């Protein structure tokens, strides 16, 4: 079973039945069951229910505000800092919607 690790529970979103996460990897599939961890400590089991992909320039306030709690510009800066080696002209971002099992 794959794991999605969070460094912290921003927006307390991990407490919700449904929540999102922005990732650079397309390694997950719709219907897949994953373990969600915070700092590598198991929190819960979730199912991937939806996946959207887009480029950095397509990030919008709805996605950024709900996922990170920050503005589009702040979210872009966070992603650029976290993934400093990414080529943002071509790098896809994946928005996963997860459902707590």
C-alpha positions as a Markdown table, in Angstrom:
| # | Residue | x | y | z |
|---|---|---|---|---|
| 1 | Unk | 0.0 | 0.0 | 0.0 |
| 2 | Unk | 1.3 | 3.4 | -0.9 |
| 3 | Unk | 1.8 | 6.2 | 1.6 |
| 4 | Unk | 1.1 | 9.9 | 1.3 |
| 5 | Unk | 3.1 | 11.8 | 4.0 |
| 6 | Unk | 2.2 | 15.3 | 5.2 |
| 7 | Unk | 4.7 | 17.4 | 7.2 |
| 8 | Unk | 1.8 | 19.0 | 9.1 |
| 9 | Unk | -2.0 | 19.1 | 9.0 |
| 10 | Unk | -2.4 | 22.5 | 7.3 |
| 11 | Unk | -6.0 | 23.9 | 7.5 |
| 12 | Unk | -6.8 | 20.9 | 9.6 |
| 13 | Unk | -7.9 | 19.4 | 6.3 |
| 14 | Unk | -6.8 | 15.9 | 7.3 |
| 15 | Unk | -9.6 | 15.9 | 9.9 |
| 16 | Unk | -12.2 | 16.1 | 7.0 |
| 17 | Unk | -13.9 | 13.1 | 5.3 |
| 18 | Unk | -12.7 | 14.5 | 2.0 |
| 19 | Unk | -9.5 | 16.5 | 1.5 |
| 20 | Unk | -7.0 | 17.4 | -1.2 |
| 21 | Unk | -3.3 | 17.3 | -1.7 |
| 22 | Unk | -1.1 | 18.8 | -4.4 |
| 23 | Unk | 1.7 | 16.5 | -5.6 |
| 24 | Unk | 4.2 | 16.4 | -8.4 |
| 25 | Unk | 3.9 | 12.6 | -8.9 |
| 26 | Unk | 1.2 | 10.8 | -10.9 |
| 27 | Unk | 1.9 | 7.6 | -9.0 |
| 28 | Unk | -1.6 | 7.2 | -7.5 |
| 29 | Unk | -4.7 | 5.9 | -9.3 |
| 30 | Unk | -8.4 | 6.5 | -8.8 |
| 31 | Unk | -9.8 | 3.9 | -6.5 |
| 32 | Unk | -6.4 | 3.2 | -4.9 |
| 33 | Unk | -6.3 | 2.9 | -1.1 |
| 34 | Unk | -3.4 | 4.7 | 0.5 |
| 35 | Unk | -2.1 | 5.3 | 4.0 |
| 36 | Unk | -2.0 | 9.0 | 5.1 |
| 37 | Unk | 0.8 | 9.8 | 7.5 |
| 38 | Unk | 1.9 | 13.0 | 9.3 |
| 39 | Unk | 5.6 | 13.1 | 9.8 |
| 40 | Unk | 5.7 | 9.4 | 9.0 |
| 41 | Unk | 3.1 | 8.5 | 11.7 |
| 42 | Unk | 0.0 | 6.7 | 10.5 |
| 43 | Unk | -3.1 | 8.8 | 10.6 |
| 44 | Unk | -5.7 | 7.0 | 8.5 |
| 45 | Unk | -6.5 | 5.1 | 5.4 |
| 46 | Unk | -8.0 | 6.9 | 2.4 |
| 47 | Unk | -9.3 | 6.2 | -1.1 |
| 48 | Unk | -8.2 | 8.3 | -4.1 |
| 49 | Unk | -11.5 | 9.5 | -5.6 |
| 50 | Unk | -10.4 | 12.1 | -8.2 |
| 51 | Unk | -7.2 | 13.3 | -9.8 |
| 52 | Unk | -6.7 | 16.5 | -11.9 |
| 53 | Unk | -3.4 | 17.6 | -13.5 |
| 54 | Unk | -2.3 | 21.0 | -14.6 |
| 55 | Unk | 0.7 | 23.3 | -15.0 |
| 56 | Unk | 1.8 | 25.8 | -12.4 |
| 57 | Unk | 0.4 | 28.7 | -14.5 |
| 58 | Unk | -3.1 | 27.1 | -14.2 |
| 59 | Unk | -3.2 | 27.2 | -10.4 |
| 60 | Unk | -6.3 | 29.1 | -9.2 |
| 61 | Unk | -7.5 | 30.6 | -5.9 |
| 62 | Unk | -10.1 | 27.8 | -5.4 |
| 63 | Unk | -7.4 | 25.1 | -5.6 |
| 64 | Unk | -4.8 | 27.0 | -3.6 |
| 65 | Unk | -7.1 | 28.4 | -1.0 |
| 66 | Unk | -8.8 | 25.0 | -0.3 |
| 67 | Unk | -5.6 | 22.9 | -0.4 |
| 68 | Unk | -3.0 | 25.1 | 1.2 |
| 69 | Unk | -5.0 | 28.0 | 2.8 |
| 70 | Unk | -2.8 | 30.4 | 0.9 |
| 71 | Unk | -3.1 | 32.7 | -2.1 |
| 72 | Unk | -2.1 | 31.5 | -5.6 |
| 73 | Unk | 1.2 | 33.5 | -5.4 |
| 74 | Unk | 2.0 | 32.1 | -1.9 |
| 75 | Unk | 1.2 | 28.6 | -3.0 |
| 76 | Unk | 3.4 | 28.9 | -6.1 |
| 77 | Unk | 6.3 | 30.2 | -3.9 |
| 78 | Unk | 5.8 | 27.2 | -1.5 |
| 79 | Unk | 5.9 | 24.8 | -4.4 |
| 80 | Unk | 8.9 | 26.4 | -6.0 |
| 81 | Unk | 10.8 | 26.3 | -2.6 |
| 82 | Unk | 9.8 | 22.7 | -1.8 |
| 83 | Unk | 10.5 | 21.4 | -5.3 |
| 84 | Unk | 13.4 | 23.7 | -6.3 |
| 85 | Unk | 14.7 | 21.4 | -9.1 |
| 86 | Unk | 11.4 | 21.2 | -11.0 |
| 87 | Unk | 11.1 | 22.7 | -14.4 |
| 88 | Unk | 7.9 | 24.7 | -13.9 |
| 89 | Unk | 7.4 | 25.3 | -17.7 |
| 90 | Unk | 6.7 | 21.6 | -18.1 |
| 91 | Unk | 6.2 | 20.1 | -14.6 |
| 92 | Unk | 2.6 | 18.9 | -14.1 |
| 93 | Unk | 1.0 | 19.3 | -10.7 |
| 94 | Unk | -1.5 | 16.7 | -9.6 |
| 95 | Unk | -4.5 | 17.5 | -7.3 |
| 96 | Unk | -5.7 | 14.4 | -5.5 |
| 97 | Unk | -9.0 | 14.3 | -3.8 |
| 98 | Unk | -9.0 | 11.7 | -1.0 |
| 99 | Unk | -11.8 | 10.2 | 0.9 |
| 100 | Unk | -11.4 | 8.9 | 4.5 |
| 101 | Unk | -12.3 | 5.2 | 4.7 |
